[in-house]
Amino acid sequence: MATEEKTISEDTPVHPVADGLLKGRVHHFPVNIYYEDTDLSGRVYHANYLRFTERARSDLVKILGVNQRQAYQDGIGMFVIHQQKIRYCQPAWLDDRLDIQTEIIRLRAATLQLQQKIFRGAELLTEIESEVAFLSVDGRPCRIPTDWRSLFEALCSPALDRVERK
């Protein structure tokens, strides 16, 4: 039985699959630690925490129904990391099962500020605060699309001063 090879092009519809689970305003994303994620000692290599949290952020957006690839192809724009602050508390190890918790803590016209915490069980391992900017396809800052903004507002921390309506 022959199988049809599928390729992705600009004409191919994108149907993103997302992992993780929304519990209230927090997205929980599971990560298993494999040998490739570690250094010689079996600890997770420091830069991999950023990779794990990127996956969690991407899947949170997919769960909300935002198709970033399609938005770029349609000329709407894209999210990029503007800045990040990371605090390492404890190392993760080979074969650990982690829970990356993502919360939107501030929403502005063209940026989202997110807090991500990486846990092993109840133990906090790493905290990352990220500011994500929305850019036009030519790389200029622009407003987050209105329909996306309403999705993010619903998840934003309840403090009224955290959503700027400018």
N, C-alpha and C positions, 0 to 999 in steps of 0.2 A: 504494500500500500504506500503510495507516494504521499509525502507531506508537502504542503505548499509553504515555501519560504516567505516569511513576512519581513519587510524592511520598513523602516520609519523614514518618512520624508515629510516635507512641509504639507503635502496633500493628504497624509494619513491622519485620520482622527486620533486624538489622544484620549485615552481613558485611564487616568491615573488610579493606581491602587494604593491605598494608604493603610499604614499600621498605626496602632495605638488606640487609645480610648479617651474620650472626654468625660471627666467626672467633675460636674459643676463647671467652673471656669478654668480648670487645669487639665492639660493634655498629658496623659501618661504614655510613655513610649518605652517598650522593653528592648534591652540590648543584652545579648550574650557575648561574653568575652572569649575570643578564640586566640590561638597561638599567634596568629599574624598581628594581633592588636598589642602584643606585649614585647618587652625588651628581654634581654638575656636572663634577668632575674624573675621573669614571670609577671612583672608589674605592667600595667597598661602604659604605653608610651604617651607622654604628656600631650602631644598634638592630636592624638586620637580622640580625646574628649571633645575637641572642637568638631571633629567629623561626626561623632555620635549626636551632638546637639544640633548639627546642621540637618541630619536625617530627621530628627524629631520635629524641628521647625518646618521642614518641607512637608512632612506628613500631616502636621496640624493644619496647614493651609489646604492640603488636599481634602482632608476630612470636612473642612468648611465648604468645599465645592469650588475652590479657586484652582484653575488649571493654569499654572505659571507658564508652561511651555506654549500653550495656545495663546495666552495673552501676549507673549513676546512675538509670536508669529503673526498675530492680528494687529501688531503695532501699538498695543495698549501700554506696555512697559514691563518693568521687571524689578524685583527686590534685590538689593545688594547689602552686604554688611558695611555699615559706616564705621562702627567702632565696637570693640568688645573689651570687657574686663573679666578676668578669670581668677578664681581663688581655689587653689588645691588644698583640700583638708586631709584626705586620706587616699591612699592608692587603691585602685581596683586591681584585681588579680585574674590570672588565667582561670577560666571556667566560672567566673562570677556571673550572676544575673543582675543587671542593673535596671533601674527605673528612672527614666529621664522625665522630669516634670517641668512643663513649660507653661508659663503664665504671662499674659500681656499686662504690663504694668503701666504703660502710658501710650496714648494714641494721639498723634498730631496729624496735621494735614498731609504731610509727605513721609512721616516716619512712624515706626512702631518701636517701642522699647519692650524687650522681653526679659524675663528672669527665668533661668533654667537651673534646676538643681538635679544633681545626679546622686541617687541613693542606691545603696546595697542594703536591702531590707529597710530598717529604720535609720541606718547610719548615713549621714551626709558625707559624700566624697568630694564633690566639686560644685561650685556655684559659678555661673556665667551670666553676666548681664550684657545684652546685645542691643545695639541700636541698628535697626534695619531701615534703609531708605528706599523709597520707590522712585525709579528713574524712568524716563521715556526711553524708547529704543535707541535714541541717539545719545543717551547718557546724561541727560539733564534732569535735575530733580523736578518732580511733578506730583500733583495730588494723587493720593491713593483713590482708585475708582470708588464712586459712591456706594455701589452695591457691595463691594468688598468691605468698605469702611463700616457699614452697618453690621456685617458679620463679626468684625474685630471688636466693635463697640460692645456687642453682646457678651464677649469674653473678657473685656477689660476689667481690671480690679474695680470694685464698687465705689471707691472714692471719687466723688464728682469732679475733683480738680484733675483727674488723670486723663480725661477726654477733652481735648481742646477742639472747639467747634469753629475755628477760624477758617 
